[in-house]
Amino acid sequence: MGEAITINGRAVDAVRPYIIAEIGSNHDGNLAQAKQLIASAAAAGADAVKFQTFKADRHYSKYTPGFSYLDHNKRGTYELIRSLEINRDWHTVLMAYAAKHGVTFLSSPCDKEAVDLLGQLDMKAFKVASFDLTDGDLIARMASFQKPMILSTGMADYGDIQWAVNRCRKEGNDKIILLQCTSLYPAPVELSNLTAMKTLQDTFQVPVGYSDHTLGTHVSIAAAALGACVIEKHFTLDRTLSGPDHPFAVEPEEMKTMITDIREVGKALGDGVKNGPRKEEEEMYWKGRRSLHTTRDLQAGERLTKADLCIKRPGYGISPRFMEEVKGMVLTQTVKADHWITWEDLK
């Protein structure tokens, strides 16, 4: 799959999945709240925080109908989106604040001016939202900065994904990560389709991960167990806040627990090598495994029969796999009843 991808010096792999706390518009237009979200995500152990950089007039038509999951919104889609815009003067401040807290600042730019702004600020990776996956010009502009490209694939078919991947590669950018995603808010667990991560990896030969819109943290943990190298999860300080993305986001303590669990899962994946006992298993290997033992006192020169042998623990003796070879061999020394037999005892 080519060279390993790094974001701000941090390798992106399944052993230690890259965790993105998706703040999105949960700052609610409040800079202090945006900073608090960054600090809380950092304290929870996230690798990155991600915002969304858009302007309503470049993002949605004024005639866009309302989304059913936002039925409670009385302002209309365009007005709602306008209320969620991030102040673009914040980006430099938030980048520095994130760096101070040891996390990487990311944002999903939704127009060309946003791409250029974030590119000029040396943002360490670009994230393409599922809704923008078919905007080839927008993707190409992001890819031209030669930073890692994280592409969410909610609602997409193979053609959509190949189109987006090709636009990146046409810009000479092969640092591509694809995220399985279900574009519903919240997303039903049964539509998660986590096994599509392997399909994406096998088909496009790039690292894969999961952008999680489900309630709770268990689906993200399952994605990590299936080898996700990136996990993106919506993040809030309080699910009862009024913005549209708060209700299905995780709160700080939940994020912290989720990240701890994902880190444990990453360790549990291991290296895939199956080559005998680990160093830590050696005591169990020798004392707990079975080997060939005697059923009676035996003298040097006696030829062993099946009746002279039994299989029990510990495993200091000859493996039971060699029972047939040992039968008929001659003892070179006395062996007491109930003792293991070694190759040095035989000829």
C-alpha positions as CSV (number, residue, x, y, z in Angstrom):
1,M,0.0,0.0,0.0
2,G,3.0,2.3,-0.4
3,E,4.8,4.2,2.3
4,A,3.3,4.6,5.7
5,I,1.3,7.8,6.2
6,T,2.1,10.2,9.0
7,I,0.1,13.2,10.3
8,N,2.2,15.8,12.1
9,G,4.9,13.2,12.7
10,R,2.4,10.6,14.1
11,A,2.3,7.3,12.2
12,V,-1.2,6.2,11.1
13,D,-1.7,2.5,11.7
14,A,-4.0,-0.1,13.2
15,V,-1.7,-0.8,16.1
16,R,-2.3,2.7,17.4
17,P,-5.3,4.1,15.6
18,Y,-5.3,7.8,15.0
19,I,-8.2,9.3,17.0
20,I,-9.9,12.4,15.7
21,A,-12.3,14.2,18.0
22,E,-14.8,15.7,15.6
23,I,-15.8,19.0,17.1
24,G,-17.4,20.2,13.9
25,S,-19.8,23.0,14.7
26,N,-20.1,22.1,18.4
27,H,-18.2,25.3,19.3
28,D,-21.6,27.0,18.9
29,G,-19.9,30.2,17.7
30,N,-18.1,30.6,21.0
31,L,-14.3,30.8,20.9
32,A,-13.9,30.0,24.6
33,Q,-16.1,26.9,24.0
34,A,-14.0,25.9,21.0
35,K,-10.8,26.1,23.2
36,Q,-12.5,24.1,26.0
37,L,-13.4,21.4,23.5
38,I,-9.8,21.2,22.3
39,A,-8.4,21.0,25.9
40,S,-10.9,18.3,26.8
41,A,-10.2,16.3,23.7
42,A,-6.5,16.5,24.4
43,A,-7.0,15.4,28.0
44,A,-9.1,12.4,26.8
45,G,-6.1,11.3,24.7
46,A,-7.2,12.3,21.2
47,D,-4.5,12.7,18.5
48,A,-6.4,15.5,16.6
49,V,-9.4,17.8,16.9
50,K,-11.4,18.6,13.8
51,F,-13.6,21.5,13.0
52,Q,-15.5,22.4,9.8
53,T,-14.8,25.5,7.8
54,F,-17.7,26.6,5.6
55,K,-19.8,29.6,4.6
56,A,-23.5,29.0,4.1
57,D,-23.6,31.0,0.8
58,R,-20.9,28.7,-0.7
59,H,-22.2,25.6,1.0
60,Y,-26.0,25.4,0.5
61,S,-28.6,26.9,-1.7
62,K,-31.1,29.1,0.1
63,Y,-33.8,26.8,-1.3
64,T,-32.4,23.6,0.3
65,P,-35.3,21.8,2.1
66,G,-35.0,20.9,5.7
67,F,-33.4,17.6,6.9
68,S,-35.7,15.2,8.7
69,Y,-33.3,14.8,11.6
70,L,-33.4,18.5,12.1
71,D,-37.2,18.8,12.2
72,H,-37.0,20.8,15.4
73,N,-35.0,23.5,13.5
74,K,-37.4,26.4,12.6
75,R,-34.9,28.5,10.7
76,G,-34.5,26.4,7.5
77,T,-31.3,24.7,6.4
78,Y,-29.6,27.7,5.0
79,E,-30.1,29.8,8.0
80,L,-29.1,27.0,10.3
81,I,-25.8,26.4,8.4
82,R,-25.1,30.2,8.5
83,S,-25.5,30.2,12.3
84,L,-22.9,27.4,12.5
85,E,-20.1,29.0,10.5
86,I,-16.8,29.2,12.2
87,N,-15.1,32.6,12.4
88,R,-12.1,32.1,10.0
89,D,-10.0,34.5,12.1
90,W,-10.1,31.8,14.8
91,H,-8.0,29.2,12.8
92,T,-4.6,30.6,13.7
93,V,-5.6,30.9,17.4
94,L,-7.1,27.4,17.5
95,M,-4.1,25.9,15.8
96,A,-1.8,27.4,18.3
97,Y,-4.0,26.4,21.2
98,A,-4.2,22.8,19.9
99,A,-0.4,22.6,19.5
100,K,0.0,23.9,23.1
101,H,-2.2,21.0,24.3
102,G,-0.4,18.4,22.2
103,V,-3.1,17.7,19.6
104,T,-3.2,18.4,15.9
105,F,-5.7,20.9,14.5
106,L,-7.7,19.8,11.5
107,S,-10.7,21.1,9.7
108,S,-12.9,20.0,6.8
109,P,-12.8,22.9,4.3
110,C,-15.9,23.2,2.2
111,D,-14.9,25.8,-0.3
112,K,-11.8,26.8,-2.2
113,E,-11.0,29.8,0.0
114,A,-11.2,27.6,3.1
115,V,-8.8,25.1,1.4
116,D,-6.3,27.8,0.6
117,L,-6.5,29.4,4.1
118,L,-5.9,26.0,5.8
119,G,-3.2,25.1,3.3
120,Q,-1.4,28.4,3.9
121,L,-1.6,27.7,7.6
122,D,0.2,24.4,7.0
123,M,-2.6,22.3,8.3
124,K,-1.2,18.8,8.6
125,A,-3.9,16.8,6.8
126,F,-7.1,17.5,4.9
127,K,-10.4,15.8,5.6
128,V,-13.1,15.5,2.9
129,A,-16.6,15.2,4.2
130,S,-18.8,12.4,2.7
131,F,-21.1,15.1,1.2
132,D,-18.2,16.6,-0.7
133,L,-16.7,13.3,-2.1
134,T,-17.9,14.0,-5.6
135,D,-16.6,17.6,-5.8
136,G,-13.5,16.8,-7.7
137,D,-12.2,20.3,-8.0
138,L,-12.4,20.8,-4.2
139,I,-10.6,17.5,-3.6
140,A,-7.9,18.3,-6.2
141,R,-7.3,21.7,-4.5
142,M,-6.8,20.0,-1.2
143,A,-4.6,17.3,-2.6
144,S,-2.4,19.9,-4.3
145,F,-1.0,20.8,-0.9
146,Q,0.5,17.3,-0.7
147,K,-0.8,16.6,2.8
148,P,-2.5,13.4,3.8
149,M,-6.0,13.2,2.5
150,I,-8.7,11.6,4.7
151,L,-11.8,10.9,2.7
152,S,-15.1,9.9,4.3
153,T,-17.2,7.6,2.0
154,G,-20.7,7.8,3.4
155,M,-23.4,7.2,0.7
156,A,-20.6,6.5,-1.8
157,D,-20.4,3.8,-4.4
158,Y,-17.2,2.5,-6.0
159,G,-17.4,5.0,-8.8
160,D,-17.6,8.0,-6.4
161,I,-14.6,6.7,-4.4
162,Q,-12.5,5.9,-7.4
163,W,-13.3,9.4,-8.7
164,A,-12.1,11.0,-5.5
165,V,-9.0,8.8,-5.2
166,N,-8.1,9.5,-8.9
167,R,-8.3,13.3,-8.3
168,C,-5.9,13.0,-5.4
169,R,-3.5,10.9,-7.4
170,K,-3.7,13.2,-10.4
171,E,-2.2,15.9,-8.1
172,G,0.6,13.5,-7.3
173,N,-0.8,12.9,-3.8
174,D,-1.1,9.2,-2.9
175,K,-1.3,9.8,0.9
176,I,-5.0,8.7,1.0
177,I,-7.0,7.3,3.9
178,L,-10.6,6.1,3.3
179,L,-13.1,6.1,6.1
180,Q,-16.2,3.9,6.1
181,C,-19.1,6.0,7.2
182,T,-22.9,6.1,7.4
183,S,-24.3,9.5,6.7
184,L,-27.1,9.5,9.3
185,Y,-27.2,11.4,12.5
186,P,-27.3,9.4,14.6
187,A,-26.5,6.3,12.5
188,P,-28.2,3.0,13.3
189,V,-25.7,0.4,14.4
190,E,-27.0,-2.1,11.9
191,L,-26.0,0.2,9.0
192,S,-22.4,0.6,10.2
193,N,-21.1,-2.0,7.7
194,L,-17.7,-2.2,9.4
195,T,-16.5,-5.0,7.1
196,A,-16.6,-2.5,4.2
197,M,-13.3,-1.3,5.6
198,K,-11.6,-4.4,4.3
199,T,-13.4,-4.0,1.0
200,L,-12.1,-0.5,0.7
201,Q,-8.6,-1.5,1.7
202,D,-8.5,-4.4,-0.8
203,T,-10.0,-2.5,-3.6
204,F,-8.1,0.8,-3.4
205,Q,-4.9,-0.4,-1.6
206,V,-4.9,2.4,0.9
207,P,-5.2,2.6,4.7
208,V,-8.8,2.6,6.1
209,G,-10.7,3.7,9.1
210,Y,-14.1,4.6,10.4
211,S,-16.1,7.8,10.9
212,D,-18.6,7.0,13.6
213,H,-22.0,8.6,13.9
214,T,-23.6,5.9,16.1
215,L,-24.6,6.5,19.7
216,G,-22.1,5.2,22.3
217,T,-18.5,4.1,21.7
218,H,-18.8,0.3,21.1
219,V,-18.9,0.5,17.3
220,S,-15.7,2.6,17.2
221,I,-14.0,0.0,19.4
222,A,-15.2,-2.8,17.1
223,A,-13.8,-0.8,14.1
224,A,-10.5,-0.7,15.9
225,A,-10.6,-4.5,16.4
226,L,-11.2,-4.9,12.7
227,G,-8.0,-2.9,11.9
228,A,-9.1,0.7,11.5
229,C,-6.1,3.0,11.4
230,V,-8.3,6.1,11.9
231,I,-11.3,6.6,14.2
232,E,-13.3,9.8,14.0
233,K,-15.9,10.4,16.6
234,H,-18.2,13.5,17.2
235,F,-17.3,15.2,20.4
236,T,-19.1,17.6,22.7
237,L,-18.8,19.0,26.2
238,D,-22.5,18.4,26.9
239,R,-25.1,16.4,24.8
240,T,-27.9,18.7,26.0
241,L,-26.5,21.7,24.3
242,S,-28.7,23.1,21.5
243,G,-26.6,22.6,18.3
244,P,-27.6,19.9,15.8
245,D,-24.5,17.7,16.4
246,H,-24.4,17.7,20.2
247,P,-27.1,14.9,20.8
248,F,-25.1,12.1,19.1
249,A,-21.6,13.1,20.2
250,V,-19.7,11.7,23.1
251,E,-18.8,13.7,26.2
252,P,-15.2,14.0,27.6
253,E,-15.3,11.0,30.0
254,E,-16.8,8.8,27.3
255,M,-14.1,9.9,24.8
256,K,-11.4,9.1,27.3
257,T,-12.8,5.7,28.0
258,M,-13.3,5.0,24.3
259,I,-9.7,6.0,23.5
260,T,-8.4,3.8,26.4
261,D,-10.3,0.8,25.1
262,I,-9.1,1.5,21.5
263,R,-5.5,1.6,22.6
264,E,-6.0,-1.7,24.4
265,V,-7.5,-3.2,21.3
266,G,-4.6,-1.9,19.2
267,K,-2.2,-3.7,21.5
268,A,-4.3,-6.8,21.4
269,L,-4.1,-7.0,17.6
270,G,-0.4,-7.9,17.8
271,D,1.9,-8.7,15.0
272,G,0.1,-11.7,13.6
273,V,3.1,-14.1,14.0
274,K,2.3,-17.5,15.5
275,N,5.6,-19.0,16.4
276,G,5.5,-20.7,19.8
277,P,5.3,-19.3,23.3
278,R,5.9,-15.6,24.0
279,K,8.6,-15.0,26.6
280,E,5.9,-14.2,29.1
281,E,4.3,-17.6,28.5
282,E,7.4,-19.7,29.0
283,E,6.5,-20.8,32.6
284,M,3.0,-21.9,31.5
285,Y,4.6,-23.6,28.4
286,W,6.9,-25.8,30.5
287,K,4.8,-26.4,33.6
288,G,1.3,-26.5,32.0
289,R,1.8,-28.3,28.8
290,R,1.7,-32.1,28.6
291,S,4.6,-34.5,27.9
292,L,5.4,-38.2,28.1
293,H,5.6,-39.7,31.6
294,T,6.3,-43.2,32.9
295,T,3.6,-45.4,34.4
296,R,6.1,-47.4,36.6
297,D,9.7,-47.5,37.7
298,L,11.8,-48.3,34.7
299,Q,15.4,-49.5,34.6
300,A,18.2,-48.6,32.1
301,G,18.1,-51.1,29.2
302,E,14.4,-51.6,29.2
303,R,12.5,-51.2,25.9
304,L,9.5,-49.0,26.2
305,T,6.0,-50.2,25.5
306,K,2.8,-48.2,25.2
307,A,1.8,-49.4,28.7
308,D,4.9,-47.8,30.1
309,L,3.9,-44.4,28.9
310,C,1.2,-41.8,29.8
311,I,0.6,-38.2,28.9
312,K,0.3,-35.6,31.7
313,R,1.7,-32.3,32.8
314,P,4.3,-30.7,33.1
315,G,5.8,-30.4,29.7
316,Y,9.5,-30.9,30.6
317,G,9.5,-34.2,28.7
318,I,9.1,-35.3,25.2
319,S,6.0,-34.0,23.4
320,P,3.1,-36.4,23.1
321,R,3.3,-35.9,19.4
322,F,6.3,-38.3,19.4
323,M,4.5,-41.2,21.3
324,E,4.8,-43.6,18.3
325,E,8.5,-42.8,17.8
326,V,9.3,-43.3,21.5
327,K,7.6,-46.7,21.8
328,G,10.2,-49.4,21.3
329,M,13.2,-47.2,22.2
330,V,15.6,-48.3,25.0
331,L,16.2,-46.4,28.2
332,T,19.8,-45.3,28.9
333,Q,19.1,-44.7,32.6
334,T,16.6,-45.4,35.4
335,V,13.4,-43.3,35.3
336,K,11.1,-43.3,38.3
337,A,7.3,-43.8,38.0
338,D,5.4,-40.7,37.2
339,H,8.4,-38.8,35.9
340,W,8.8,-37.3,32.5
341,I,11.0,-38.8,29.8
342,T,13.5,-36.7,27.8
343,W,15.4,-37.6,24.6
344,E,18.5,-37.9,26.7
345,D,16.9,-40.8,28.5
346,L,16.6,-42.9,25.3
347,K,18.6,-44.5,22.5
